[in-house]
Amino acid sequence: MKGGLSSLRWRPGLRRTAAPAITLTRQQCTWLLATAALSLAPHLTWLPTWIMGFGFVLLGWRALLLWRGSAPPPRLVLLALVIAAAIGVRTEFDHFFGKDPGVALLALLLGLKLLEVRVTRDALAAVLLCFFLQLSLFFEDQSIPVAGLALVATLSGLAAMASLTDANGRAREQLRTGTLLVVQGVPFMVLLFVLFPRVDGPLWGLPADAFSGRTGLSDTMSPGSISALGESSEIVFRADFDGPPPRPDQRYWRGPVLTDFDGRTWRPRAFAEGAAPFYAVEGPRLDYTLTLEPHNRRWLLALDVPAAGPDAHLFTSDFQLLARQPVQSRIRVELTSHPESSIGLTENEAALAAARRLPPGFNPRTLALADELAAGAQSHEVILQRVIARLRQSELIYTLRPPLLGTDGVDEFLFDTRRGFCEHFAGAFTVLMRATGVPARIVTGYQGGEINPIDGNLVVRQSHAHAWSEVWLQGRGWVRVDPTALSAPRRIDDGLAAALPEGEALPIMMHPRMEWLRGLRLRWEAVSNAWNQRVLGYNPQRQKELLARLGLDQESSWVLGGTLAGAGALLFGLLLWWTIRKRRPADPLERGWLRFCTALARHGIVRQAWEGPHQFGVRVAAETSLPPAARAAIRAICEDYARLRYGPTCSADDLRALRTRINAIRLP
């Protein structure tokens, strides 16, 4: 309409009609609230309670407004809530950066967004926020249940989006549309998962608080520190042996080696990280793959005695295998161990001196007993046998719930309470040996493990946490002695539950009557392990191996990935072009009419959705702010369009005449 409507100017006297607001239906709001609840609920396990409570209060508020048919709260109220939410997150986390505060803000903003939803555009933005909140859940957990919850929430979100385009549709059809979209996307998802170039580790960094709530083995030991783990069934690692697994009495998984003792707490020796001394390889060799869960520590918990690990790991002078960085994600390590090897045959004098040292002023009764046992002994082997015999005669009781000990904890355990867990036994034995002059130290880690009959893996849990001792003997090096086995030998062969005294309360999963429940747990853990290995463990190395089996090298995979990305972009562009083209009217008369209405709308003359051409022309003709000639011309065009649209014929000459009349409209 060059020279015509394009030159029209809006005059102050001409009333501008606002675009109609799109009111959401009850069904659309229900889908939206359901999606928000499904996206928010899984975060209950790790977000602060007040944040989750605030988020669900906002959801409940919006549901109440929907039930009553009330309008959303004023913008000033929403602004106050946004400020309060930001202050709360800042107070809780001390900053706005990182995983936890970011997800907390996202959860609260979703609830606040729902309160202001009025039109389809707002609802669509809320659904997209739900999708982001679902993705953020994988920062915390990537298990099968979480993936299932995310899938359900995604289906709900897609159904909500379908309802926004079809307000009068049935809920079942909208859910069917969402399901169909997911099914159509699965092949592309699988293809991209398999072929898209992988990266080592996650795409995000873990903040310092990522493991703040995690319990597990520590690099120090004091009375009660290990017994606290005795009831935890949390998996620490899985071991997949190339051949038969070792005997139960060989399943000692070496963790921190503790040498320094201050009278109550044991700690690693300073400067222990160095070249491992010589050790004699003896007995069978065990090759296995360790799948270690994240624990934010460096130790790898190899089977005692480990051989030197991969180049990416360190071997300390205490024969402990360490990662160079804290283990902050699930890792797989291929290791070799020689359970019957002798270690520390040529130990240096500084290490032996540290292993004899005791703090002065502690445990006088234990020191007196040591003098008695060492009297007249011709060798350290004789002293060792005397100490072992004495502990066997002491009738010490192995229990998950030992009493609290005071300053002289070893004295109280050996002579008064006589009840303790593995850390009490190992601590008392080591102090007793040092007091006789024999070098001794404590090794913490895990002992035992449970064979999963479904996949054959050996599963080690926190309840398998253990502490034992090592004494240094001339010509034999460091010799393992497990003081717990002296009083509770079944702990080593049959596990924790078999070693506890009769009548002591057992954790539910250790109860004999819960065999069926343990069977279900083992089956579920086998499924979870397969998920971890085949899906979450699909790293660059495994992708390279898969592509090699398919006849593709690494460079070919990049080319294939680029080709797939280009083909996907081309396909998306074609679909977008087809969608836009489909929306454009094929009828030239209708296209001209829509352009005419659009041009008028830019000048404040908006045709309502319910107005036909006749009603629109009548209303415009009544606008007193328009010149009479313009009013008459617009009404005539509306009548001509109605006649051509609904009349028997519409020739090319008629279209040209209508276009000429439209371009001829002028306003002063």
C-alpha positions as CSV (number, residue, x, y, z in Angstrom):
1,M,0.0,0.0,0.0
2,K,2.8,2.4,-0.9
3,G,1.5,5.9,-1.0
4,G,-1.7,4.7,0.5
5,L,-2.1,3.2,4.0
6,S,1.6,3.3,4.5
7,S,1.3,7.1,4.7
8,L,-1.5,7.1,7.2
9,R,-0.8,8.8,10.6
10,W,-2.6,8.0,13.8
11,R,-4.5,11.0,15.0
12,P,-5.1,11.8,18.7
13,G,-8.8,11.6,18.2
14,L,-8.7,8.1,16.8
15,R,-9.3,5.5,19.6
16,R,-6.6,2.7,19.6
17,T,-8.0,-0.7,20.4
18,A,-5.7,-2.9,22.5
19,A,-5.1,-6.5,21.4
20,P,-7.4,-8.8,23.3
21,A,-5.8,-10.6,26.3
22,I,-5.8,-14.4,26.1
23,T,-7.3,-15.9,29.2
24,L,-6.0,-19.3,30.2
25,T,-8.6,-22.0,30.7
26,R,-8.8,-24.1,33.9
27,Q,-7.4,-27.1,32.0
28,Q,-4.4,-25.2,30.8
29,C,-3.6,-23.9,34.3
30,T,-4.0,-27.5,35.7
31,W,-1.5,-28.8,33.2
32,L,0.9,-26.0,34.1
33,L,0.6,-26.5,37.8
34,A,1.0,-30.3,37.4
35,T,4.2,-29.8,35.4
36,A,5.6,-27.3,38.0
37,A,4.9,-29.7,40.9
38,L,6.5,-32.6,39.0
39,S,9.6,-30.5,38.2
40,L,9.9,-29.1,41.8
41,A,9.1,-32.3,43.9
42,P,12.4,-34.3,43.1
43,H,14.4,-31.4,44.6
44,L,13.0,-32.1,48.1
45,T,15.9,-34.4,48.9
46,W,18.6,-31.8,48.7
47,L,17.3,-28.2,48.5
48,P,16.9,-26.4,51.8
49,T,13.5,-27.1,53.4
50,W,12.4,-23.4,53.5
51,I,13.1,-23.0,49.8
52,M,11.0,-26.1,48.9
53,G,8.3,-25.0,51.3
54,F,8.2,-21.5,49.8
55,G,8.1,-22.9,46.3
56,F,5.1,-25.2,47.1
57,V,3.3,-22.4,48.9
58,L,3.5,-20.3,45.7
59,L,2.2,-23.3,43.8
60,G,-0.6,-23.7,46.3
61,W,-1.4,-20.0,46.1
62,R,-1.8,-20.2,42.3
63,A,-3.9,-23.3,42.6
64,L,-6.2,-21.5,45.1
65,L,-6.5,-18.5,42.8
66,L,-7.5,-20.9,40.0
67,W,-10.1,-22.7,42.1
68,R,-11.6,-19.4,43.2
69,G,-11.4,-17.8,39.8
70,S,-9.5,-14.9,41.2
71,A,-7.0,-12.6,39.5
72,P,-3.2,-12.9,40.1
73,P,-1.7,-10.7,42.8
74,P,-0.7,-7.1,42.0
75,R,2.8,-6.6,40.5
76,L,4.0,-4.8,43.7
77,V,3.3,-7.9,45.7
78,L,5.2,-10.0,43.1
79,L,8.1,-7.6,43.3
80,A,8.2,-7.8,47.1
81,L,8.2,-11.6,46.8
82,V,11.1,-11.6,44.3
83,I,13.1,-9.4,46.6
84,A,12.4,-11.6,49.6
85,A,13.3,-14.7,47.6
86,A,16.6,-13.2,46.5
87,I,17.5,-12.1,50.1
88,G,16.6,-15.6,51.4
89,V,18.9,-17.3,48.9
90,R,21.7,-14.9,49.6
91,T,21.4,-15.5,53.3
92,E,21.2,-19.3,52.9
93,F,24.2,-19.7,50.6
94,D,26.2,-16.4,51.1
95,H,26.4,-16.0,47.3
96,F,24.3,-16.3,44.1
97,F,26.9,-18.3,42.1
98,G,27.2,-22.1,42.0
99,K,24.9,-25.1,41.6
100,D,22.9,-24.9,44.9
101,P,22.0,-21.1,44.9
102,G,21.3,-21.2,41.2
103,V,18.9,-24.1,41.4
104,A,17.3,-22.6,44.5
105,L,16.7,-19.3,42.6
106,L,15.3,-21.2,39.7
107,A,12.8,-23.1,41.9
108,L,11.6,-19.9,43.5
109,L,11.4,-18.0,40.2
110,L,9.2,-20.7,38.8
111,G,6.7,-20.4,41.7
112,L,6.7,-16.6,41.3
113,K,6.3,-16.9,37.5
114,L,3.2,-19.0,38.0
115,L,1.6,-16.3,40.1
116,E,1.8,-13.8,37.3
117,V,0.7,-16.1,34.5
118,R,-2.1,-14.4,32.6
119,V,-1.7,-15.2,28.9
120,T,-0.3,-17.9,26.8
121,R,3.1,-16.2,26.5
122,D,3.5,-16.3,30.3
123,A,2.4,-19.9,30.5
124,L,5.0,-20.9,27.8
125,A,7.8,-19.2,29.7
126,A,6.7,-21.1,32.9
127,V,6.9,-24.4,31.0
128,L,10.4,-23.6,29.8
129,L,11.4,-22.8,33.4
130,C,10.1,-26.2,34.4
131,F,12.3,-27.8,31.7
132,F,15.3,-26.0,33.1
133,L,14.4,-27.1,36.6
134,Q,14.2,-30.7,35.4
135,L,17.6,-30.5,33.9
136,S,19.1,-29.0,37.1
137,L,18.1,-32.2,38.9
138,F,20.8,-34.1,37.1
139,F,23.4,-31.9,38.7
140,E,22.6,-33.8,42.0
141,D,21.5,-37.2,40.8
142,Q,21.7,-39.2,37.6
143,S,20.0,-42.4,38.7
144,I,17.3,-44.3,36.9
145,P,14.5,-43.0,39.2
146,V,15.5,-39.4,38.6
147,A,15.5,-40.0,34.8
148,G,12.1,-41.5,35.1
149,L,10.8,-38.6,37.1
150,A,12.3,-36.2,34.5
151,L,10.5,-38.1,31.7
152,V,7.1,-37.9,33.5
153,A,7.6,-34.2,34.1
154,T,8.7,-33.7,30.4
155,L,5.5,-35.5,29.2
156,S,3.5,-33.2,31.4
157,G,5.3,-30.1,30.1
158,L,4.7,-31.1,26.5
159,A,1.1,-31.8,27.2
160,A,0.8,-28.4,28.8
161,M,2.4,-26.8,25.6
162,A,-0.1,-28.8,23.5
163,S,-3.0,-27.4,25.6
164,L,-1.7,-23.8,25.0
165,T,-2.3,-24.3,21.3
166,D,-5.6,-26.1,21.7
167,A,-7.5,-24.6,24.6
168,N,-10.7,-26.6,23.9
169,G,-8.9,-30.0,23.4
170,R,-9.3,-33.0,25.6
171,A,-6.6,-33.7,28.2
172,R,-6.2,-37.2,26.9
173,E,-5.4,-35.9,23.4
174,Q,-3.0,-33.4,24.8
175,L,-1.2,-36.0,26.7
176,R,-1.1,-38.2,23.6
177,T,0.5,-35.3,21.7
178,G,3.2,-34.9,24.3
179,T,3.9,-38.7,24.3
180,L,4.1,-38.7,20.5
181,L,6.6,-35.9,20.6
182,V,8.8,-37.8,23.0
183,V,8.6,-41.0,21.0
184,Q,9.5,-39.1,17.8
185,G,12.5,-37.6,19.6
186,V,13.9,-40.8,21.0
187,P,15.7,-42.0,17.8
188,F,17.4,-38.6,17.4
189,M,18.4,-38.6,21.1
190,V,19.9,-42.1,20.9
191,L,21.8,-41.2,17.7
192,L,23.2,-38.1,19.2
193,F,24.1,-39.8,22.5
194,V,26.0,-42.5,20.6
195,L,27.7,-40.4,18.0
196,F,28.1,-36.9,19.4
197,P,31.7,-36.4,20.6
198,R,32.0,-37.1,24.3
199,V,34.0,-35.0,26.8
200,D,35.7,-36.3,30.0
201,G,33.8,-35.4,33.1
202,P,30.8,-33.1,33.5
203,L,30.3,-29.9,31.6
204,W,29.9,-28.0,34.9
205,G,32.2,-27.6,37.9
206,L,31.2,-28.9,41.3
207,P,31.2,-26.2,44.1
208,A,32.8,-26.9,47.4
209,D,29.5,-27.7,49.1
210,A,28.7,-30.6,46.6
211,F,29.7,-33.2,49.2
212,S,28.8,-31.4,52.4
213,G,26.0,-33.9,53.3
214,R,27.9,-37.0,52.3
215,T,29.1,-39.4,55.0
216,G,31.9,-42.0,54.7
217,L,35.3,-42.9,55.6
218,S,37.6,-40.2,56.9
219,D,41.3,-39.6,56.9
220,T,41.3,-39.6,60.7
221,M,40.0,-42.1,63.2
222,S,38.8,-41.7,66.7
223,P,36.5,-43.9,68.9
224,G,33.0,-44.1,67.2
225,S,34.1,-42.7,63.8
226,I,33.7,-46.0,62.0
227,S,30.9,-47.6,64.0
228,A,28.7,-44.6,62.8
229,L,28.9,-46.1,59.3
230,G,27.9,-49.6,60.4
231,E,24.2,-49.2,59.6
232,S,24.7,-47.5,56.2
233,S,23.9,-49.5,53.1
234,E,25.3,-46.8,50.8
235,I,27.5,-48.3,48.1
236,V,31.1,-47.2,48.1
237,F,32.4,-49.1,45.1
238,R,31.9,-52.2,43.0
239,A,34.7,-54.6,41.9
240,D,34.5,-56.7,38.8
241,F,37.2,-59.4,38.9
242,D,38.6,-61.0,35.7
243,G,38.5,-64.3,37.5
244,P,37.1,-65.7,40.7
245,P,37.0,-63.1,43.6
246,P,39.4,-63.4,46.5
247,R,38.5,-65.3,49.6
248,P,36.7,-63.3,52.3
249,D,39.8,-63.2,54.5
250,Q,41.7,-61.5,51.6
251,R,39.1,-58.8,51.0
252,Y,40.9,-55.9,52.7
253,W,40.4,-52.7,50.7
254,R,43.3,-50.4,51.6
255,G,42.4,-46.8,52.5
256,P,44.2,-44.2,54.6
257,V,47.2,-45.4,56.6
258,L,47.2,-43.7,60.1
259,T,50.5,-43.4,62.0
260,D,50.4,-40.2,64.1
261,F,48.4,-40.5,67.4
262,D,47.7,-37.7,69.9
263,G,46.0,-39.8,72.6
264,R,42.6,-39.9,71.0
265,T,42.7,-39.3,67.2
266,W,44.8,-41.1,64.6
267,R,46.0,-39.3,61.5
268,P,48.2,-40.0,58.4
269,R,51.9,-39.5,58.7
270,A,53.2,-36.3,57.3
271,F,55.1,-36.6,54.0
272,A,53.8,-40.1,53.4
273,E,53.4,-39.3,49.7
274,G,56.6,-40.5,48.2
275,A,58.1,-43.4,46.3
276,A,56.8,-46.7,47.6
277,P,59.5,-48.9,49.1
278,F,60.3,-52.2,47.6
279,Y,57.9,-55.1,48.2
280,A,58.1,-58.8,47.2
281,V,55.4,-59.9,44.8
282,E,54.1,-63.2,46.1
283,G,51.1,-65.4,45.5
284,P,48.4,-65.1,42.8
285,R,47.7,-61.9,40.8
286,L,44.2,-60.5,40.9
287,D,43.1,-58.2,38.0
288,Y,39.9,-56.3,38.5
289,T,38.0,-53.2,37.6
290,L,36.9,-50.9,40.4
291,T,33.9,-48.6,39.9
292,L,34.3,-46.0,42.7
293,E,31.4,-43.8,43.7
294,P,32.3,-40.1,44.2
295,H,33.5,-39.3,47.8
296,N,35.5,-36.1,47.3
297,R,38.7,-37.7,48.6
298,R,41.8,-38.9,46.7
299,W,42.0,-42.5,47.9
300,L,41.1,-45.3,45.5
301,L,40.6,-48.2,48.0
302,A,42.5,-50.8,46.1
303,L,42.6,-54.4,47.3
304,D,45.5,-55.0,49.6
305,V,48.3,-55.2,48.4
306,P,47.9,-53.0,45.3
307,A,50.4,-52.9,42.5
308,A,51.4,-49.6,41.1
309,G,48.3,-48.1,39.4
310,P,47.9,-46.2,36.2
311,D,50.1,-43.2,35.5
312,A,47.2,-40.9,36.5
313,H,47.4,-42.2,40.1
314,L,50.0,-42.0,42.9
315,F,51.5,-44.8,45.0
316,T,52.5,-43.6,48.5
317,S,55.2,-44.9,50.8
318,D,52.5,-46.4,52.9
319,F,51.3,-48.5,50.0
320,Q,48.1,-46.5,49.5
321,L,46.8,-45.8,46.0
322,L,45.7,-42.2,45.5
323,A,44.1,-40.2,42.6
324,R,45.8,-36.9,41.7
325,Q,42.5,-35.1,42.2
326,P,39.6,-35.7,44.6
327,V,37.1,-38.2,43.2
328,Q,34.1,-36.0,42.5
329,S,32.4,-38.2,39.9
330,R,32.0,-42.0,39.4
331,I,35.2,-43.4,38.0
332,R,36.3,-46.8,36.7
333,V,39.9,-47.9,37.4
334,E,41.6,-51.1,36.2
335,L,43.8,-52.4,39.0
336,T,46.0,-55.3,40.0
337,S,46.7,-56.6,43.5
338,H,48.8,-59.3,45.1
339,P,47.0,-60.2,48.4
340,E,49.9,-62.4,49.6
341,S,52.8,-60.0,48.9
342,S,55.1,-58.8,51.6
343,I,55.5,-55.0,51.9
344,G,58.0,-52.7,53.6
345,L,60.8,-55.1,53.7
346,T,63.3,-52.2,53.6
347,E,61.4,-49.6,55.6
348,N,63.4,-46.5,56.5
349,E,64.1,-45.7,60.1
350,A,62.1,-42.4,60.1
351,A,58.9,-44.3,59.3
352,L,59.7,-46.9,61.9
353,A,60.3,-44.3,64.6
354,A,57.0,-42.6,63.8
355,A,55.3,-46.0,64.1
356,R,56.7,-46.4,67.7
357,R,55.8,-43.0,68.9
358,L,53.2,-42.5,71.7
359,P,52.0,-39.3,73.3
360,P,53.1,-39.1,77.0
361,G,50.5,-39.1,79.8
362,F,47.9,-41.4,78.3
363,N,46.6,-44.9,79.1
364,P,48.9,-45.9,82.1
365,R,47.3,-49.3,82.6
366,T,47.9,-50.2,78.9
367,L,51.5,-49.2,79.2
368,A,51.9,-51.3,82.3
369,L,50.4,-54.3,80.5
370,A,52.8,-53.7,77.6
371,D,55.8,-53.8,80.0
372,E,54.5,-57.1,81.4
373,L,54.0,-58.7,77.9
374,A,57.4,-57.5,76.7
375,A,59.4,-58.7,79.7
376,G,61.9,-61.4,78.7
377,A,60.8,-61.5,75.0
378,Q,63.6,-62.4,72.6
379,S,62.0,-61.0,69.5
380,H,59.1,-58.9,68.2
381,E,57.4,-62.1,66.9
382,V,57.2,-63.4,70.5
383,I,55.8,-60.1,71.7
384,L,53.2,-60.2,68.9
385,Q,52.1,-63.7,69.9
386,R,51.8,-62.7,73.6
387,V,49.7,-59.6,72.8
388,I,47.4,-61.7,70.5
389,A,47.0,-64.3,73.2
390,R,46.2,-61.7,75.8
391,L,43.5,-60.0,73.7
392,R,41.9,-63.4,72.9
393,Q,41.6,-64.0,76.7
394,S,40.2,-60.6,77.4
395,E,36.6,-61.5,76.4
396,L,36.2,-58.2,74.5
397,I,32.8,-57.7,72.9
398,Y,32.3,-56.5,69.3
399,T,29.3,-54.2,69.1
400,L,27.8,-51.5,66.8
401,R,26.9,-49.4,69.8
402,P,30.0,-49.0,72.0
403,P,29.9,-46.8,75.1
404,L,31.6,-43.4,75.1
405,L,35.2,-43.3,76.2
406,G,37.1,-40.6,78.2
407,T,40.7,-39.3,78.0
408,D,42.3,-42.7,78.5
409,G,40.2,-44.4,75.9
410,V,42.4,-47.5,75.4
411,D,42.5,-48.2,79.1
412,E,38.8,-47.9,79.5
413,F,38.2,-50.2,76.5
414,L,40.6,-52.9,77.6
415,F,39.9,-52.9,81.3
416,D,36.5,-51.4,81.9
417,T,33.8,-51.4,79.2
418,R,35.3,-54.2,77.1
419,R,32.9,-53.3,74.3
420,G,33.9,-51.7,71.0
421,F,33.8,-51.6,67.3
422,C,36.8,-52.2,64.9
423,E,38.4,-48.8,65.6
424,H,38.5,-49.6,69.3
425,F,40.2,-53.0,68.7
426,A,42.7,-51.7,66.2
427,G,43.5,-48.6,68.3
428,A,44.0,-50.6,71.4
429,F,46.2,-53.2,69.7
430,T,48.3,-50.6,68.0
431,V,48.9,-48.7,71.2
432,L,49.8,-51.9,73.0
433,M,52.3,-52.9,70.3
434,R,53.9,-49.5,70.3
435,A,54.2,-49.6,74.0
436,T,56.2,-52.8,73.7
437,G,58.6,-51.2,71.2
438,V,57.2,-52.8,68.1
439,P,56.4,-50.5,65.2
440,A,52.7,-50.5,64.5
441,R,50.2,-48.4,62.6
442,I,46.5,-48.5,61.6
443,V,45.0,-49.0,58.2
444,T,41.4,-47.9,57.5
445,G,39.3,-48.9,54.6
446,Y,36.8,-51.7,54.0
447,Q,36.7,-55.4,54.6
448,G,34.6,-57.9,52.9
449,G,32.0,-57.3,50.3
450,E,28.8,-58.8,49.0
451,I,28.7,-60.8,45.7
452,N,25.7,-59.7,43.6
453,P,24.5,-63.0,42.0
454,I,22.8,-61.0,39.2
455,D,25.9,-59.4,37.6
456,G,28.7,-61.1,39.6
457,N,30.1,-57.9,40.9
458,L,31.4,-57.6,44.5
459,V,29.6,-54.7,46.2
460,V,31.2,-52.9,49.1
461,R,29.1,-50.7,51.3
462,Q,29.7,-48.2,54.0
463,S,28.7,-50.9,56.5
464,H,31.9,-52.7,55.4
465,A,34.1,-49.9,56.8
466,H,36.8,-51.4,58.9
467,A,40.1,-50.7,60.6
468,W,43.0,-53.1,61.2
469,S,46.6,-52.9,62.2
470,E,50.0,-53.5,60.7
471,V,53.2,-54.3,62.7
472,W,56.7,-54.2,61.3
473,L,58.8,-57.4,61.8
474,Q,62.4,-57.8,60.7
475,G,62.6,-59.9,57.5
476,R,58.8,-59.8,57.0
477,G,58.0,-56.1,56.6
478,W,54.6,-54.8,57.5
479,V,52.4,-57.7,58.6
480,R,48.6,-57.3,58.7
481,V,47.0,-58.1,62.1
482,D,43.2,-57.7,62.4
483,P,42.5,-57.4,66.1
484,T,38.7,-57.5,65.5
485,A,39.1,-61.1,64.2
486,L,40.6,-62.1,67.6
487,S,37.3,-61.5,69.4
488,A,34.8,-61.7,66.5
489,P,36.3,-64.0,63.8
490,R,32.9,-64.3,62.0
491,R,33.2,-60.6,61.1
492,I,35.8,-61.4,58.6
493,D,34.2,-64.5,57.0
494,D,30.5,-63.9,57.4
495,G,30.1,-60.2,57.8
496,L,29.0,-57.7,60.4
497,A,25.7,-59.2,61.3
498,A,27.1,-62.6,62.1
499,A,29.7,-61.1,64.5
500,L,27.4,-59.0,66.6
501,P,26.3,-60.4,70.0
502,E,23.0,-62.2,70.2
503,G,20.1,-59.9,71.0
504,E,21.8,-56.7,69.6
505,A,19.5,-54.8,67.2
506,L,20.4,-55.3,63.6
507,P,20.0,-52.8,60.7
508,I,16.9,-53.8,58.8
509,M,18.8,-55.0,55.7
510,M,20.9,-57.3,57.8
511,H,18.0,-59.0,59.6
512,P,17.7,-62.7,58.7
513,R,14.0,-62.3,57.9
514,M,14.7,-59.7,55.3
515,E,16.4,-62.1,52.8
516,W,13.7,-61.3,50.2
517,L,14.3,-57.6,50.6
518,R,18.0,-58.0,50.2
519,G,17.3,-60.0,47.0
520,L,15.2,-57.2,45.6
521,R,17.9,-54.7,46.5
522,L,20.6,-56.8,44.7
523,R,18.4,-57.0,41.6
524,W,17.8,-53.2,41.6
525,E,21.5,-52.6,42.2
526,A,22.4,-54.8,39.3
527,V,20.1,-52.7,37.1
528,S,21.5,-49.5,38.4
529,N,25.1,-50.7,37.8
530,A,24.2,-51.5,34.2
531,W,22.8,-48.0,33.9
532,N,26.0,-46.5,35.4
533,Q,28.3,-48.6,33.2
534,R,26.5,-48.4,29.9
535,V,24.8,-45.0,30.0
536,L,26.5,-42.8,32.6
537,G,29.9,-44.5,31.9
538,Y,29.8,-43.9,28.2
539,N,33.0,-41.8,28.1
540,P,35.3,-40.9,25.1
541,Q,37.2,-44.1,25.4
542,R,34.1,-46.3,25.3
543,Q,32.8,-44.2,22.4
544,K,36.0,-44.7,20.5
545,E,35.8,-48.5,21.0
546,L,32.2,-48.6,19.8
547,L,33.0,-46.5,16.7
548,A,36.0,-48.8,16.0
549,R,33.6,-51.8,16.1
550,L,31.4,-49.9,13.6
551,G,34.4,-49.3,11.3
552,L,34.7,-45.6,12.2
553,D,37.8,-43.9,13.6
554,Q,37.9,-40.8,15.8
555,E,38.2,-38.4,12.9
556,S,35.3,-40.1,11.1
557,S,33.2,-39.7,14.2
558,W,33.8,-35.9,14.2
559,V,32.9,-35.8,10.5
560,L,29.9,-37.9,11.2
561,G,28.9,-35.7,14.1
562,G,29.3,-32.5,12.0
563,T,27.3,-34.1,9.2
564,L,24.5,-35.0,11.6
565,A,24.5,-31.6,13.1
566,G,24.3,-30.0,9.6
567,A,21.6,-32.4,8.5
568,G,19.7,-31.7,11.7
569,A,20.0,-27.9,11.1
570,L,18.8,-28.3,7.5
571,L,15.9,-30.5,8.5
572,F,14.9,-28.0,11.2
573,G,15.1,-25.1,8.7
574,L,12.9,-27.0,6.2
575,L,10.4,-27.8,8.9
576,L,10.3,-24.2,10.0
577,W,9.9,-23.0,6.4
578,W,7.1,-25.5,5.8
579,T,5.3,-24.4,9.0
580,I,5.5,-20.7,8.1
581,R,4.4,-21.4,4.6
582,K,1.5,-23.5,5.8
583,R,0.3,-20.7,8.0
584,R,0.3,-18.3,5.1
585,P,-3.1,-18.2,3.3
586,A,-2.9,-19.7,-0.2
587,D,-5.8,-17.5,-1.4
588,P,-4.5,-14.1,-2.8
589,L,-7.8,-12.4,-1.8
590,E,-7.4,-13.5,1.8
591,R,-3.7,-12.5,1.8
592,G,-4.7,-9.0,0.6
593,W,-7.4,-8.7,3.2
594,L,-5.0,-9.7,6.0
595,R,-2.4,-7.2,4.8
596,F,-5.1,-4.5,4.7
597,C,-6.2,-5.3,8.3
598,T,-2.5,-5.4,9.5
599,A,-1.8,-2.0,7.9
600,L,-4.9,-0.5,9.6
601,A,-3.9,-2.0,13.0
602,R,-0.5,-0.3,12.8
603,H,-2.5,3.0,12.8
604,G,-4.7,2.1,15.7
605,I,-7.7,0.6,13.8
606,V,-7.7,-3.0,15.0
607,R,-10.2,-5.6,13.8
608,Q,-11.5,-7.7,16.6
609,A,-11.3,-11.5,16.4
610,W,-15.1,-11.8,16.4
611,E,-15.7,-9.1,13.7
612,G,-16.5,-10.1,10.1
613,P,-15.8,-7.6,7.2
614,H,-19.3,-6.1,7.4
615,Q,-19.2,-5.5,11.2
616,F,-15.7,-4.1,10.9
617,G,-16.7,-1.7,8.2
618,V,-19.8,-0.5,10.1
619,R,-17.7,0.2,13.2
620,V,-15.0,2.1,11.3
621,A,-17.7,4.2,9.5
622,A,-18.9,5.3,12.9
623,E,-15.5,6.6,14.0
624,T,-16.0,10.4,14.1
625,S,-12.3,11.1,14.3
626,L,-11.7,9.8,10.8
627,P,-12.3,12.0,7.7
628,P,-15.6,11.0,6.0
629,A,-13.8,10.1,2.8
630,A,-11.5,7.7,4.6
631,R,-14.5,6.1,6.5
632,A,-16.4,5.6,3.3
633,A,-13.4,4.2,1.5
634,I,-12.6,1.7,4.3
635,R,-16.3,0.6,4.5
636,A,-16.5,0.2,0.8
637,I,-13.3,-2.0,0.8
638,C,-14.9,-4.2,3.6
639,E,-18.1,-4.6,1.6
640,D,-16.1,-5.4,-1.6
641,Y,-14.1,-8.0,0.2
642,A,-17.3,-9.6,1.6
643,R,-18.9,-9.7,-1.8
644,L,-15.8,-11.2,-3.5
645,R,-15.2,-13.6,-0.7
646,Y,-18.6,-15.0,-0.4
647,G,-19.9,-14.2,-3.9
648,P,-20.0,-16.6,-6.8
649,T,-16.9,-15.4,-8.6
650,C,-13.7,-13.4,-8.0
651,S,-11.7,-12.6,-11.1
652,A,-8.2,-11.2,-11.5
653,D,-9.7,-7.8,-12.5
654,D,-11.7,-7.8,-9.3
655,L,-8.5,-8.3,-7.2
656,R,-6.7,-5.6,-9.1
657,A,-9.6,-3.2,-8.5
658,L,-9.7,-3.9,-4.8
659,R,-5.9,-3.4,-4.5
660,T,-6.2,-0.1,-6.3
661,R,-8.9,1.1,-3.9
662,I,-6.8,0.1,-0.9
663,N,-3.8,2.0,-2.2
664,A,-5.9,5.1,-2.9
665,I,-6.9,5.7,0.8
666,R,-5.5,9.0,2.1
667,L,-5.8,10.8,5.4
668,P,-4.9,14.5,5.9
